[in-house]
Amino acid sequence: MTITWEELEKITGRSKATLSLMSKSLFGLTEVSEDGLDADVALKLLFKMGSFERSQKMELLDLSQKLEQKNAELLQYAVSLEIVKAERHQLKGHIKSLELQSAANAKRAETAEARLHEVTQSFAYLIERNSQARKIQHLGGGKKLPPLLLLNPISTGDNPTGNFS
């Protein structure tokens, strides 16, 4: 007894070419009849493939689950990407702030170094004048020293114009 390809197509929901290929590969058939399959081979094929309705529901459920998993992964990747972008933007702002702070600190250090140099020169001048005054007092007695003149006066910041009147 032979079951036609049309009947098998109706039962399984698959095309004749698919059914033919599957019967050849599953059962090692070299050739299949153009009319259909023998009843015992057709039953074995149906048993292996299952009914169209059942296998379609299983495949649909499996594909739906896989799709949901992929969508969840894509959503997680998108959220992670947005978090990384936000952190990168925040860190760029922090870097700019630190660069500005570093530049301000470098300028402040240069100013402080220049003031220290002026103070050191003034102290050196005062020490030299003091040692000269002592030498003069030891040698000459009571000569009056000339008034001290600062060449680079240090401003305290209270009077930015430099006028001390």
C-alpha positions in Angstrom: 0.0 0.0 0.0 1.3 3.5 -0.9 0.5 6.8 0.7 0.7 9.6 -1.8 2.9 12.7 -1.5 -0.2 14.9 -1.4 -1.6 13.1 1.6 1.8 13.3 3.4 2.0 17.0 2.5 -1.4 17.5 4.1 -0.6 15.5 7.2 2.9 17.0 7.9 2.5 20.4 6.3 5.8 20.1 4.5 6.5 20.0 0.8 7.1 16.9 -1.3 10.8 17.8 -1.8 11.3 18.1 2.0 9.5 14.8 2.7 11.5 13.0 -0.1 14.8 14.3 1.2 14.0 13.4 4.8 12.9 9.9 3.9 16.1 9.4 2.0 18.3 10.7 4.7 16.4 9.0 7.7 15.9 5.6 6.2 18.8 5.4 3.7 16.6 5.1 0.7 18.4 5.5 -2.6 15.3 6.4 -4.6 11.7 7.2 -3.7 8.6 6.6 -5.9 7.0 9.5 -7.6 3.6 8.3 -6.4 4.4 8.3 -2.7 5.9 6.1 0.1 5.0 2.6 1.3 2.7 2.7 4.3 5.3 1.3 6.7 8.0 3.9 5.6 5.4 6.7 5.6 4.4 5.8 9.2 8.0 5.7 10.3 8.5 9.1 8.6 5.4 10.5 10.4 6.6 9.1 13.7 10.0 10.8 13.2 8.7 14.1 12.0 5.5 14.3 14.1 2.3 15.9 12.9 2.5 19.3 11.4 0.3 20.9 14.1 2.3 19.6 17.0 5.8 20.2 15.5 4.7 23.6 14.3 3.7 24.6 17.8 6.9 23.3 19.2 9.0 25.0 16.7 7.0 28.2 17.1 7.4 28.1 20.9 11.1 27.3 20.6 11.7 30.1 18.1 9.6 32.5 20.3 11.7 31.7 23.3 15.0 32.2 21.4 13.7 35.5 20.0 12.8 36.7 23.5 16.2 35.7 24.8 17.9 37.6 21.9 15.7 40.6 22.5 16.6 40.6 26.2 20.3 40.3 25.4 20.0 43.2 22.9 18.2 45.3 25.5 20.9 44.5 28.0 23.6 45.5 25.5 21.8 48.7 24.7 21.4 49.6 28.4 25.1 48.8 29.0 26.1 50.9 26.0 24.1 53.9 27.3 25.7 53.5 30.8 29.2 53.4 29.3 28.4 56.5 27.2 27.1 58.4 30.2 30.2 57.4 32.3 32.5 58.4 29.4 30.8 61.8 29.1 31.0 62.3 32.9 34.7 61.3 32.9 35.5 63.7 30.0 34.0 66.6 32.0 36.0 65.5 35.0 39.2 65.4 33.0 38.5 68.9 31.6 37.9 70.1 35.2 41.1 68.5 36.4 43.1 70.0 33.5 41.8 73.5 34.3 42.6 73.0 38.0 46.1 71.8 37.0 46.7 74.8 34.8 45.5 77.1 37.6 47.8 75.3 40.1 50.8 75.6 37.7 50.2 79.4 37.3 49.9 79.8 41.1 53.1 77.8 41.6 54.9 80.1 39.1 53.7 83.2 40.8 54.7 81.8 44.2 58.1 80.9 42.9 58.6 84.4 41.5 57.6 85.9 44.9 59.9 83.6 46.7 62.7 84.7 44.4 62.0 88.3 45.1 61.8 87.7 48.9 65.1 85.8 48.8 66.8 88.6 46.9 65.4 91.2 49.3 66.7 89.1 52.3 70.1 88.7 50.7 70.2 92.5 50.1 69.2 93.1 53.7 71.8 90.7 55.1 74.5 92.2 52.9 73.5 95.7 54.0 73.4 94.6 57.6 76.9 93.0 57.4 78.3 96.2 55.7 76.7 98.4 58.4 78.3 96.3 61.1 81.7 96.5 59.4 81.3 100.2 59.1 80.3 100.5 62.8 83.3 98.5 63.8 85.7 100.4 61.6 84.3 103.9 61.7 82.3 104.4 64.7 79.1 106.5 64.4 78.4 107.0 60.7 74.8 107.0 59.8 73.6 104.4 57.3 71.7 105.4 54.2 68.0 104.5 54.1 67.1 101.1 52.8 65.6 101.1 49.4 63.7 98.0 48.1 64.2 97.5 44.4 61.3 95.0 44.0 58.7 95.7 46.8 56.5 92.7 47.6 52.8 93.5 47.3 50.5 91.7 49.8 47.5 91.7 47.5 45.6 94.3 49.6 46.9 97.1 47.5 47.1 95.9 43.9 48.2 99.3 42.5 51.4 99.3 44.6 50.8 102.7 46.2 51.6 102.6 49.9 50.4 106.0 51.0 
